[in-house]
Amino acid sequence: MPIKQLIINPGSTSTKLAVYEDERKILQETIEHSAEELAAFETLPDQVPYRTELVKGFLSQHGIGLDQLSGIMGRGGMVWGIETGGYRVNDDLMKALADEELSSPHASNLGGLIGRPLADEAGIPAFIYDAVTGASLPEVAKVTGFPEIVKQSCCHVLNSRAMAIKYAKENGLDYRKINIVVVHMGGGISMSAHRQGEIVDSIGDDEGQFSPERSGCVQLLEFLKLCYSGKYTYAEMKKKCRGKGGMAAYLGTSDAREIEKMIDGGDEKAKLLYDAEAYQVAKGIGQMSAVLKGDIRTIILTGGLAHSKRLTDAITEYVKFIAPVTVMPGENEMEALALGGLRLLRGEEEAKEFKL
């Protein structure tokens, strides 16, 4: 029997929905949410009934009943202590997704919170897959210079693992038996060290290299001066770090296509920033390579920015001595979620159980 899944990928201002039958996408739609609509909800969990009704409307509109589904796959949330792979959305995970002490408030948390009630209604399983915080960091990787802060992995897990698995499959390799460094490059840039199927360390989009919209890591004492200068509120500083930092702060745009046009037009500042981007990404790859002790099958460059040959060539020039570079541009989160769910439903992977 074909396996039919509903895929739910919530974002801060939209909910992406799709239905897959085995590996084939039957339909996909993005429902946009206005600021006025979302302003009515004080917390993210408060949005669950509103977004759930929209999901039901989507299914009804296309003549798909819950009884036709084999499972529901939601985007994984920012739950602390979670590993990579698939999790059944059990009671403990539902609690963690809604609790700000157990997870960071993030729209992706809504994937499981919406999917579980719908799955219960249909008598089918609900899953999340490759959550943003998914990793298996050794204790040595969790230590920081602040006793109050424990390093938590946070990167573009979903697309990074999907590309690593795809690379292994296309090359006749077992992802669980090789080591790979993956760099996801979009509005934010993150990278991860994959050791035999597990993410064992990462550099998040706010703790290393700058990017089109992120400021990246800077000298702490200078950053503290800026924080306490009296010029900016906490909210403004947060926006300078995420959203209006990086290239956007320097050039007024985070669109790489526009920036490349500026470079082609002779803009030396834009060229310097692009060169610095490649330089910082390469330094991060060096860090992840050290974690894997240089035993690396390939370095994968993925995400929207990987479409830029100018950028990928510049990065490759720095790091090709470490390992071969594989460019896999773009991302397909919906397909990654669907294929993860398919492996779980077929029994090719075992769904994990989250415990508080």
Disulfide bonds with the S-S distance in Angstrom:
none
